[in-house]
Amino acid sequence: MKAYQLCAGLDSVIDMRIDQVYSSICTLVFDRLIAWSLPMLLNERISNLSDPLTGGFRNLI
């Protein structure tokens, strides 16, 4: 009985660690993706606003 309880406890600890590793990897990938793509998106948005061909600031006024 004790061996079964030990294995069950160890199994839950391993599951918990795997969940932590997966969430850490997902967070890291998501953070890197945002850090990589956000400047490009903002730069494109700002250039569209200030581009006279698209009428950027004229549309705002």
C-alpha positions, 0 to 999 in steps of 0.5 A: 500500500505504501509503495502505491501511495508513494508512486501516486504522489510521485506521479502527481509531482511529475505531472505538476512539474511537466505542467510547469515546464510546458507553461514556462515554454509557452510563456517564453515563446509567446513573450518572444513572439510579441517582442519580435512582432510588436515593433514591426506592427507598431512601425507599420501602423505609425508609418501608415498614419504619417504616410500622405498617400494613405491620408493618415493624419487627414483622416483623423482631422 
